[in-house]
Amino acid sequence: MNNLCIDIGYHSLNKYGEELCGDHIELVRQNDDSVVMVLADGLGSGVKASILSTLTSKIISTMMAQSMNLEECVLTVAETLPVCEVRKVAYSTFTLIRIIDNKEAEIIQYDNPHVILLRNGKSIPLPETAIEIEGKTIYRSRIRICEDDSFIAMSDGAVHAGVGKSLNYSWQRSDIIAFMEKIYNREFTAKTLTTLLLDQCGRLYGGKPGDDTTVCVIKIRKRKPVNLLIGPPVSTSDDSKMMSLFFSKEGKHIVCGGTTSKLAAKFLHKSLNQSLDYLDPEIPPTAKIEGVDLVTEGVVTINKVLFYAQNYLEDNNCYCDWKYKKDGASLISQLLFEEATDINFYVGQAVNPAHQNSALPIGFSIKMRLVQELSQCLMKMGKKIKVSYF
């Protein structure tokens, strides 16, 4: 085991006028250090394409995760899926990327645009071996991975973007490489890279995609832990224990809540410096404690972070709302969504007297629900989550 982890981000644009996407991505996590991703592009669009791509991706990802050989996978797909009456073809195109023990990547590609590998922000060629299975040419690659390697997989909607609209010819793979090299930033997550590329495809299509367009980025990152403390413990006798465990953890430390920040300042023997500056009228100001990376208000701020997390998992169109702002919710979002790979929550279960005012729509159950829902969102982002209650 090394100190690397797998960061995955993906999203799709449906063909204009279609409710269902004809592309599908399936992930099978074998363990913390190994994952199988399949991006399948069903023939045509709409319901039939969606069924074809879903079945293809599920069959291939499941069988490859069980270490079955590629020939068996392709034959199983061909025998299982219905045959297109027009094209007489039984399955969709696909791209498979398997990360093995955070050391190697295996890439298998059939008729999709070939995977782009960015290393140090520049595209490098993948070694490819062509094999014939059932009359189909399939390309296979295997390569040692390095920190910050970014594998970019896409359906052919990406390389068709702009044809007949903003471009005389379609957006070529070489154009996509040039675009990604230009916008690349080492700090960008897989989701951010996906969003930037897919947004550009949408612009080239003039907001009306002529084909289903899917992008998936797999980025190899160094593990970065972040610790978040919210709420005082039920018993005051546990104050010292909770703080000791929290501050002994490696990584950055976020303290949320007025009472909680006072306990943290007392434990560290430091002063708590409150700010009165509302950088966002909806989010209470942050504070400062020497030895703490970020100090914020509690429930209102976390509720906003949850909203951003839910949007991040959808189309991520609120990205600019939190990426460049300095209010508490935005700063927490930057740390949890982009920087952290492992997140430890320390949750005090004491009832806050300030929340017992009947005029305030805040209660103990709301704080617990916020933590639970935020944890679930972060797990869907691929973060490793641990929640400790006191």
N, C-alpha and C positions, 0 to 999 in steps of 0.2 A: 504493500500500500504506500502511495506517495502522498504529497500534500496538495494534489490537484483535485478538481471536481468538474462535473459536467453541467454546463449552463445551456439550457435549450429554450429557444423562443420561436414561435411560429404563428402564422395567421393567414387568412385567405380573403380574397375578394371574389364574390360571386359574379358570374357572367351577368351582364345587365339584363334585368327582367326575370331572372331565375331566383327562386326562393331557396333552393338547395344548391350546395357547391358540389361540383363533380370531382373535386380533389378531396383526398382524405389523408390525414397523418395519424399514424398509430405509434405509440411509444410502449416499449416493454422494458422496465428497469429490472435487470437481473440482480443487481446489488448497488451499493452506493457508487461503485467504480466502473460499472458496466451497464450499457444501455443499447437497445436496438430501436432505431427509428426508421419507419418506412413512410415515404411520401408516394402515394399512388394517384395517378391521373386517369380517371375513367374516360372511356371513349364517348365523345359527344358532350352533352351537358344535361343538367336537370336530374330527374329521379333515377333514370337508368345509369347515368354516369356515376351518381352518388353511390348506388348499390354496388357497381363494379369496383369502384375505388375502395370502398369500405371493406368489402370482402377480400380484395387483393391484399390490402395493407394488413388486415388482421391475420390472414392465413400466413403470409410470408413472415411477419414479425414474430408470430407465435412459434412457427417451426424453426426459424433461425435462432431464436432465443433458446430453443431446446437443442441447438447444435446439430440440426439435421442438414444434409447437404443441399446445395442450391438446386441441383437437378430435381430432387424430390419436391422442393418447394414450388418450382415452376410447373412441374407436371400436375401437382395437386391443384394449383390454381386453375390450370387449363381444363382439368376434368370437373372442377366444381362450379365454375362460373358459367352462366348462360352465354351462348354464342350470338354475337351481333349478326342479325339477318343480312345487313348490307355489307359489312366489312368481313364477315366470316371469321372474326377474331374473338377469342374467348376471355381475354383478360385485359386489364389496363396496363399502361406503362408504369414503371416504378423506379424509385431511388431508395436504396437501403444504406444507412450508415450505422455501423456497429462500433461502439467504443469499448475496448477490451482492457479492463483493469487500469484505466487511465494511462495506458502505455501505448496502445496501438489503435489505429482506426482501420476498419475494413469497409470499403465502399463498393456496392454492387449497383449497376445502373443499366436500365433497359429503356431506351427511347425517350428519356427525359433529358432536358439540358444538363450537361455534365456538371458535377459538383465543382464549386470554386473553393479553393483553400487559400485563405489569407494567413500568411505567417509574417509577423512583424509589420502588418498592414499592407503587405505586398503579395500579389498572387504568385503562387508557385505551381508548376505542373504536377499532376498526380501520375505516378507510374501505373499504366493500365495494361491489362491482359484481356484480349477478346476471346470469348468462348461461345460456341454454338450450342444452343439447347432448343430442341423442337423447331429448328429453323430460325430461331431468333438470335441475334448477336447481342451478347450481354458482356459488359465491361466490368472487370474486377480489379480492385486496387487494395493495397495494404501498405500502411505507412506508419512509422513511429511518430507519436505526437509530442508537441512541445507546449509549454505554457503560452496562453493567448492565441493558440491556433484557432481559427474560425472557419468552420465548414459551412458553406452556403449551398443549400439544395433548393430547387425551384421546379415548378411545373412549367409547361411551355407557354402558359399565359404571360409569363414574365418576358420571354424573348419575342412575343408577338405584340407587346405593348406599343401603342402609337402608330401602328401600321395604318396608312390611309387617313390618319388624323393629324397628329402633331409631327409625324415623321413620314417621309416618302416610303421608307422601308422599315421593317420591324427593328426593335431595339436588340442589337446583337449581344451574344454572350460577352464579347470583347468590350462592348459599351458598358455592360453591367459591371465587369471587372474594373474598368476605369472609374466608374461612379463610386463603387465601394471603396476603392483605394483612396479616392479623393475625400470621402466623408469619414473614413475610418478614424476612430479614436480608441486608444487602448483601454480607456475606462468604460466604453460603451458595452452594455450587456448584450446577450444574444437577442433578447426581445427588442432592444433599441435598434440594433442593426436590421432586424426583420422589419420593424416599423418604418424605418427610413427608406428601405428598398421598396417595400410594398406601396408606400405613399407616392414614391416616384412613378411606379407603374400606374397607379391610379391617375396621376396627373397626365401621363402620356396618353392614357385612354380617354382623357377629357371627362373623367368621372363616370364613364359608361363602359366598363370593361367588356371587350369583345370576346373574352374567354375567361373561364375560371382561372384565377391566378393565386398560387400559394408559394410562400417562402418559409423555409425553416433554416434557422442558424443554430449550429452546435458550437459552442465556444468552450475551450479548455481553460479553466481559471484556477488560480491559486486560492486555497481555502482562506476565507476571511470571516472570523467570528465577530458577531455584534451581540451585545447583551442589553436587554431592556427591562427596567424595573418600574412597576406601576402599583401603587397602593401600599399602605402599611399592613403588616401582618395582624392576624386576629389577636394574638397575645403580644403585649409589649415586651414580654420576656424573650420573644423571638427576634426583636429588632436587630440586635447585634449579630445573631446567626445569619439572618437574611442578608444583611449588608456585607458580612464577611464573605459569604459564598458568592455574592454578586461581584464584589470588587476584586476577588481573587481570580476571576475568570479572565482568560486571555481575550484580547480584542477591545473594541470600543464600547463605551458605556453610555446608555441613555437613561435618564431618570425622568419619569412622568408623574405629575401631580404635585400640588402644593405641600401637602403633609409629607409625602414621600421625599420631596427634595429637602425639606427641613431635617428629616431623619438622616438623609445622606450627608448633609453638611455637618450635622452633629457628629456622625460617625467618623468623618474625615478630619474633624476639627478645623473646618474651613468656614468662611462666611458665605452666605447665600445672597447674591446680588441680583435683585429683581430689575427687570426692564419695564418701562411704561410705554414702549414704542409698539404700536399695532401695525406690523408690516402688512397684515391682512386683516380687514375689519371683522372677519368671522373667526379668526384664530387668536386666542390669548397670547400675549408676549412670552418670549423665552426668558430664561434666567441663566446665571452662571455660577458654577461652583468649581474651584480649582480641583483638578483631578477627575472631573466628569466631562465627557466630550459634548454632551448636549442635555440641557435641562428644559423641560417644557411643562405646560399644563397637562392635565390628565384626559378626562373623558371626551371633552369637546375636540381636542387635538387628535386623539386616537380615532374618533369617529370619522374625521376628515381623511386620515390616513387609510382607513378601511375603504372609504369611497374611492380614493385613488387606486388602491390595490385591486378592487373589483373592475375598475375601468382598464387598468393595466392588463388584466387577463382577457379583456374583450378586445376593443380596437385600439386601446392606448392613446385615444385622441386628447386626453388630458395631460399628456407627457410634458408639454411646455408650461402647463399650469404649476407643476411642482419641481421640474428639473432645475430651473434657474432662479427660483424664489428662495427667500431666507426666513420665512415664517416657520414656526415649530413643526407643523404638519408636513411641509415641503422638505424640511431638513431630515425628518424621520424617514420620509419616503425615499429620499436619496440614499440614505444609509441602508435601509432594509431591502429596497428593490434592486439597487445597482451595486452597492459595495459588498453587502453581506452574502455569504454562502451558508453559514451556520448561525442560527439565531436562538439565543437562550432567553426565554421570558421568565421573569421572577414576579409573581403576582401575589400581592398581599390581599387577603380576603376580609380585612376589617371594613365595617360599614363607615363611610365618611359622614360625619355629622353635618357637613356643609350640604350634603345631598338629601337631607331629610326634610328640607323645606318643600311643602306641598306644591308651591308655585313652580318648582324646578322639575322638568321632565327627566330627571336622572335618578337612577336607583342602583343598588348593588348588582342586581341581575343584569342591568344594561352593561355595566363594566365587564362582567364575566362573559357576556355574549360578544362584546366587541373583541375581547382578547381571543375567544374561540374562533370567531369568524375571520379575524385577521390572520391567525395561525393557519387556518385552512387555506386561505388565499396564498399565503407565502409558501405552503407546501406544494400547491399547484404550480407555483413558479419554479419549483425544483429545489427550494431551500430545505436544509435539514433543521427541523424545529424541535426544541425541548421546552416544555412548560413546567415550571415548579411552583407549587402553591404553598402559601404560608399563612 
